[in-house]
């Protein structure tokens, strides 16, 4: 818009109005969705495989009720732990929101506004591509390894951005960071969906996303004073602090997943190991070893796939 001789305020007004219009369209699409999109509780049998119930039966669920859509006590514990972890990551992400990045480049290198728009477009494209690349990686190594394995290098690159000597090198590192920064998002959502009952997935996803929104809304109060003077070291702190907090989050996920197995359950059969009990059930996902030593996974819509143990 700036390239068409529009004043800055008019260009920004057009961007905000376009955002509001697209948000309205998205809201309309959501309102057209029917209750049929919700998953039903996993049946007792699927494709000849005997399934053990992963929670209370319907009578007990009716008696005990549900808390925000979560009817199993074990599910509530897992969602609470995940929510606490996700809040740390979201708060850290709020320290380096796009508005902060734009302002930082504008003050640090006097980058023109229209050039910053091009930079952000490139980062968004790379983020989208990285999210698409996450699926095959999750299928190969699992959700948690994908989350941590891509997030830690992203944190290192984020910390390097304010340390770069020129605008070109800073932008290059930033683009490289965004090329892998969103690979953890589909993996995170897949993990949340895998460790709860199928009819709890919407509730679990809603709760974990809500706490992330609350956490990220608190970040500007901390980051604003850091951006007051571009000549002080504090001007670099949003990137450094965000990278440090995200690293703490990744290490906490690693510890909970690999060393405190009673904190976060496993979501993939082939990660259970040879000593796992056949028929182990995690949320709506049941893993059962067949006679050939393979691990069968039955979940969701009565689909099966074979994973080598």
C-alpha positions in Angstrom: 0.0 0.0 0.0 2.9 2.4 0.7 4.2 1.7 -2.7 1.0 3.2 -4.2 1.7 6.6 -2.7 -0.7 6.1 0.2 0.0 7.9 3.5 1.4 5.7 6.3 -1.8 6.1 8.4 -4.0 5.2 5.5 -1.9 2.1 4.6 -2.0 0.9 8.2 -5.8 1.6 8.4 -6.3 -0.5 5.3 -4.2 -3.4 6.8 -6.3 -3.3 10.0 -9.6 -3.3 8.1 -8.5 -6.2 5.9 -7.5 -8.2 9.0 -11.0 -7.5 10.6 -12.7 -8.5 7.3 -10.8 -11.8 7.1 -11.5 -12.5 10.8 -15.2 -12.0 10.1 -15.1 -14.5 7.2 -13.3 -17.0 9.5 -15.9 -16.5 12.2 -18.6 -17.2 9.7 -17.0 -20.4 8.5 -16.7 -21.6 12.1 -20.3 -20.8 12.8 -21.3 -23.0 9.8 -19.7 -26.1 11.4 -22.0 -28.7 12.8 -21.6 -30.8 16.0 -20.7 -33.7 13.6 -17.1 -32.4 13.5 -16.6 -33.5 17.1 -15.1 -37.0 17.7 -17.1 -39.6 19.5 -15.9 -41.7 22.3 -13.8 -44.7 21.3 -15.9 -47.9 21.0 -15.1 -51.0 22.9 -14.0 -52.9 19.8 -12.5 -51.7 16.5 -11.6 -53.9 13.6 -11.5 -57.0 15.7 -9.1 -55.6 18.3 -10.3 -55.7 21.9 -10.0 -52.2 23.3 -9.8 -51.5 27.0 -11.7 -48.4 28.1 -9.3 -45.5 28.7 -11.6 -43.8 31.2 -14.8 -44.2 33.2 -17.8 -45.6 31.4 -20.7 -43.4 30.3 -22.5 -43.9 33.6 -19.6 -42.8 35.7 -19.0 -39.9 33.4 -22.6 -38.8 33.8 -22.3 -39.1 37.6 -19.0 -37.3 37.9 -19.6 -34.7 35.3 -16.9 -33.0 33.2 -14.6 -30.1 34.0 -14.4 -27.8 31.0 -15.1 -30.8 28.8 -12.5 -33.1 30.4 -14.2 -36.1 32.1 -11.2 -38.1 33.1 -9.1 -37.2 36.1 -5.9 -38.4 34.5 -6.7 -36.2 31.5 -7.2 -33.2 33.6 -3.8 -33.7 35.2 -2.0 -34.1 31.9 -3.8 -31.1 30.4 -2.9 -29.0 33.5 0.8 -29.9 33.1 0.8 -29.2 29.4 -0.9 -25.9 30.0 1.7 -24.9 32.5 4.5 -25.7 30.0 2.8 -24.1 27.1 2.3 -20.9 29.1 6.1 -20.5 29.5 6.6 -20.9 25.7 3.8 -18.5 24.9 5.0 -15.9 27.2 8.5 -16.1 25.7 7.0 -15.9 22.2 5.1 -12.7 23.2 8.5 -11.1 23.9 9.3 -11.3 20.2 6.0 -10.8 18.5 6.0 -9.4 15.0 5.4 -5.9 16.2 8.4 -6.2 18.5 10.5 -7.5 15.6 9.4 -4.7 13.3 10.1 -2.0 15.9 13.5 -3.5 16.7 14.6 -3.5 13.1 13.2 0.0 12.5 15.2 1.4 15.5 18.3 -0.8 15.1 18.9 -0.4 11.4 16.4 2.3 10.3 14.8 -0.3 8.0 12.0 1.3 5.9 8.5 0.2 6.8 7.7 -1.3 3.3 10.9 -3.3 3.5 9.9 -4.6 6.9 6.6 -5.7 5.4 8.5 -7.8 2.8 10.6 -9.3 5.6 7.5 -10.3 7.6 5.8 -11.8 4.5 8.9 -13.9 3.9 8.9 -15.1 7.6 5.2 -16.0 7.4 5.8 -18.0 4.2 8.7 -19.9 5.8 6.6 -20.5 9.0 3.8 -22.0 6.9 6.2 -24.3 5.0 7.9 -25.4 8.2 4.5 -26.3 9.7 3.8 -28.4 6.6 7.1 -30.2 7.0 6.3 -31.1 10.6 3.9 -33.9 9.7 6.3 -36.4 8.1 8.8 -35.7 10.9 6.2 -36.5 13.6 5.3 -39.7 11.8 9.0 -40.7 11.8 10.3 -39.7 15.2 7.2 -38.8 17.3 5.6 -35.6 18.4 7.8 -34.7 21.4 11.1 -35.3 19.7 9.9 -33.1 16.8 8.9 -30.4 19.2 12.1 -30.3 21.0 14.5 -31.1 18.2 13.3 -28.2 16.0 12.6 -25.7 18.8 16.0 -25.8 20.4 17.9 -24.8 17.2 15.3 -22.1 16.6 16.0 -20.7 20.0 19.7 -20.5 19.3 19.0 -18.6 16.0 16.6 -16.3 17.8 19.3 -15.3 20.3 21.8 -14.6 17.5 19.5 -12.1 15.8 20.4 -9.0 18.0 24.0 -10.0 18.0 24.4 -9.7 14.2 26.6 -6.8 13.0 24.4 -5.7 10.0 20.8 -5.7 8.9 21.5 -8.3 6.2 23.0 -10.9 8.5 20.2 -10.3 11.1 17.5 -10.8 8.5 19.2 -13.9 7.3 19.4 -15.4 10.7 15.8 -14.4 11.4 14.6 -16.1 8.2 16.6 -19.2 9.0 14.9 -19.2 12.4 11.4 -19.0 11.0 12.2 -21.8 8.6 12.0 -24.2 11.5 10.2 -22.2 14.2 6.7 -23.5 13.6 7.5 -27.2 13.2 6.6 -27.7 16.9 3.1 -26.3 16.5 1.5 -29.2 14.6 3.5 -31.7 16.7 2.2 -30.0 19.9 -1.4 -30.1 18.7 -1.0 -33.8 17.7 0.4 -34.7 21.0 -2.4 -33.0 22.9 -4.9 -34.8 20.7 -3.2 -38.2 21.2 -3.0 -38.2 25.0 -6.8 -37.5 25.7 -9.9 -39.4 24.8 -11.3 -38.7 21.4 -14.3 -36.8 22.8 -12.0 -34.6 24.9 -9.8 -33.4 22.1 -11.7 -30.2 21.5 -11.8 -29.3 25.2 -8.1 -30.1 25.6 -7.1 -28.1 22.6 -9.3 -25.2 23.7 -7.8 -25.1 27.2 -4.2 -25.3 26.1 -4.7 -22.6 23.5 -6.6 -20.4 26.0 -3.7 -20.4 28.5 -1.3 -19.6 25.7 -3.4 -16.6 24.8 -3.4 -15.4 28.4 0.3 -15.8 28.8 1.2 -14.0 25.5 -1.0 -11.1 26.5 1.2 -10.4 29.6 4.5 -10.2 27.6 4.2 -6.6 26.3 4.2 -5.3 29.9 7.7 -6.7 30.3 9.1 -6.1 26.8 8.1 -2.4 26.4 10.6 -0.9 28.9 13.4 -2.9 27.2 12.8 -1.1 23.9 13.0 2.4 25.3 16.6 3.1 24.2 18.1 1.3 21.1 21.6 2.3 22.3 21.4 0.2 25.5 22.0 -3.5 25.9 18.5 -3.9 27.2 17.3 -3.3 23.6 18.6 -6.8 22.8 17.0 -8.4 25.8 13.7 -9.4 24.2 15.4 -11.8 21.8 17.8 -13.1 24.4 15.2 -13.5 27.2 12.7 -15.1 24.8 15.3 -17.6 23.6 16.3 -18.4 27.2 12.7 -19.0 28.3 11.9 -21.1 25.3 15.0 -23.2 26.1 13.8 -23.7 29.6 10.5 -24.8 28.2 12.1 -27.3 25.9 14.3 -28.8 28.6 11.3 -29.1 30.9 9.4 -31.0 28.2 12.4 -33.3 27.8 12.6 -34.0 31.4 8.9 -34.6 31.8 8.7 -36.9 28.8 11.9 -38.9 29.0 12.8 -38.9 32.7 9.5 -38.4 34.5 7.2 -40.8 32.6 4.4 -40.4 35.1 4.2 -36.7 34.2 3.6 -36.8 30.5 2.5 -40.1 28.8 3.8 -41.5 25.6 1.8 -40.9 22.5 3.4 -43.4 20.0 3.5 -47.2 20.2 7.0 -47.6 18.9 8.4 -45.3 21.5 7.1 -47.6 24.3 10.1 -49.9 23.9 10.4 -53.7 23.9 9.5 -53.9 27.6 6.2 -52.1 27.3 3.1 -54.0 28.4 1.0 -55.1 25.3 -2.3 -53.3 25.3 -1.0 -50.2 27.0 -3.6 -47.4 26.7 -2.9 -43.7 26.7 -6.0 -41.6 26.4 -7.8 -42.5 23.2 -4.8 -44.3 21.7 -4.4 -48.0 22.5 -1.2 -49.9 21.7 -1.2 -53.7 21.4 1.5 -56.1 20.3 0.3 -58.7 17.8 1.7 -62.2 17.4 4.4 -61.0 15.0 5.9 -58.6 17.5 4.5 -55.5 15.9 2.7 -52.8 17.7 -0.8 -52.0 16.5 -2.3 -48.7 17.2 -6.0 -48.2 17.2 -7.5 -44.7 17.8 -10.0 -42.1 16.8 -12.1 -43.2 13.9 -11.4 -47.0 14.2 -8.4 -46.7 11.9 -5.3 -48.9 12.3 -1.7 -48.7 11.3 1.2 -51.0 11.9 4.3 -49.6 13.5 7.4 -51.8 13.9 8.6 -52.2 17.4 
